[in-house]
Amino acid sequence: MDTKHWNLTNTDKTYSKQAMQEAAELLKNGYTVAFPTETVYGLGADATNEAAVAGIFQAKGRPQDNPLIAHVANKQQLIQLVMELSPYVENLIDAFTPGPLTFVLPSNGTCARNVTAGLSTIAVRIPDHPVAQQLLTNCAIPIAAPSANISGKPSPTVAGHVWNDLNGRIAGILDGGPTGVGLESTVIDCTQEIPVILRPGGVTKEQLEEVVGTVMMDPALADQKEQPKSPGMKYTHYSPEVPLWLVDGSAQGIQEMINQEQKRGLRIGILASVKTARVLKADEIIPLGETMREIAANLYEALRTFKQGEVDIIICEAFPEEGIGQAVMNRLKKAASTHLTL
């Protein structure tokens, strides 16, 4: 399959409008198209068309018992996919959408069964990105869209990542430049009286609690036996090309580990905050940022930077599990082959 690439970053309005129309027509005709959101790039297909959605799983190599998120342009389109909204859901929608928050709600059956993985619930969100918003408006249908990468690899935060993974496998890529948040959306189960976070992401537990009071964290986040109600709860995710060691310890302790592994002849890559990176010495060092928001935004790009043949091990500093740090550590724990405490 020839994959079209529409560059929306340095083009005129006429070209952009035509590109958006072409992408929308492909989606409405059952093809898969990648597009930017404020979190990561998504791989979209008509969420009401089971055959079209099957194209997502085929392109990604993704297990079909993993549900997908349906993306819509606004609250009215969201309501058309669900049975009901509890009062606190209305408050969350008003406070955080469009934005990086996905709601798990009782499905009314509008979306195809392979979107919901046969569950009675649907995961749905309203993305906050101008390209995504325009595409969804043009389509006027819900678009199922997991991250636009080969299943198991780090999620894509620029169109080049999508091209490297999926060129020849999908119909097109809308290139809207780098994404913003850099981590996938927070997924919150809104089927009970108290909302439960199924996947931490761009909206933090603290932010949610400011709006609705008590919010629970799902204790089954790490339980691989349960059928997932949310994307990102099952299987290995976000893995770089070389082994990743997640290390909880001081900069001095991390340096001693680097020295020890180098003595064994291994080349060491480092992922760390700017503060920690300044005092470490290794074969390759990537400072992720000074704040947790910066670290979140840069994480997937950094994981994709290290290549086989250039380093043998990536050592990544562990971060405080507070605010968006909870989402960062959730992804790192899934990506890591080893988790060490010094």
Disulfide bonds with the S-S distance in Angstrom:
none
